[in-house]
Amino acid sequence: MSYANLPAPSPEQGLNRYLQDIRKFPMLEPEEEYMLAKRWVDHQDTEAAHQLVTSHLRLAAKIAMGYRGYGLPTAEVISEANVGLMQAVKRFDPEKGFRLATYAMWWIRASIQEYILRSWSLVKMGTTSAQKKLFFNLRKAKARIGALEEGDLRPENVKQIAHDLNVTEDEVIAMNRRLSGSDASLNAQVGAEGETTTEWVEWLEDEDANQAEAYAEQDELQSRRELLVEAMEVLNDREKDILMQRKLRDTPATLEELSGQYGVSRERIRQIEVRAFEKIQKKMRELARERGMSNGAAA
């Protein structure tokens, strides 16, 4: 599969144009999806894989917009979502009995979150599990207690959120100030001049019933995403960097490039990559067992 063959959002192109482009790709019936996935798994049919990816670009875009409040370029977040989608297609097993969308949502979210963590100075501030949880759940916590106003939180709200997310009140205040005011509107109108317009968050919605069921899995997939980020902590800096460059980029670094960067052989880079992936898988299984999650959460 080639990322270059996919439509890509860009400041020059504009978000509306990109959304119109990806809308042209048809959604797949379950039987179609199964046969395409089998062609990819059994024969490495890149055209089949391409159809699987393009039919889910709207899903990737919709998930990406859920991360619109972190002050990063929308086009880049969507691009990272597409990287996660491609990783999901590469690893999807149609014999497991569930739809690709259900599986892909986890990979898409993981890819976006890793991009955000790489991009934000939060990484330099410290990345304990509690801080990551605060970073990605503050808005949800505010909504749950009705603290929807802009600006600083009231003391009682700060105290409640700090308790719910197991962080200090100072951390809640600091994070709220960092994230405040950066939300982009989901109510932008889509449609060419002179045409009937609609809010593009609605335009992204999928009419396919099975896809709608997949979206209902969001809470479970949020937990899986958190598992991945927490599991990444078992890696040292070199392992994490190599794995991210090899697995989480639209154009993965080659063994030759990383060999030159780290001054070791290509085979050594490959060994580090494999070992890092195995360590993450093991840690995710352990965390899933500890939290009573299904085995699929650590797949």
Secondary structure, DSSP 8 states (H G I E B T S, - for coil): --GGGS----TTT-HHHHHHHHHTS----HHHHHHHHHHHHHH--HHHHHHHHHTTHHHHHHHHHTTGGGSS-HHHHHHHHHHHHHHHHHH--GGGSS-HHHHHHHHHHHHHHHHHHHHSTHHHH---HHHHHHHHHHHHHHHHTT--SSSS--HHHHHHHHHHHT--HHHHHHHHHHHTT----S--EES-TTS--EEHHHHT----HHHHHHHTTHHHHHHHHHHHHHHGGGS-HHHHHHHHHHHSSSS---HHHHHHHHTS-HHHHHHHHHHHHHHHHHHHHHHHHHTT--GGGG-
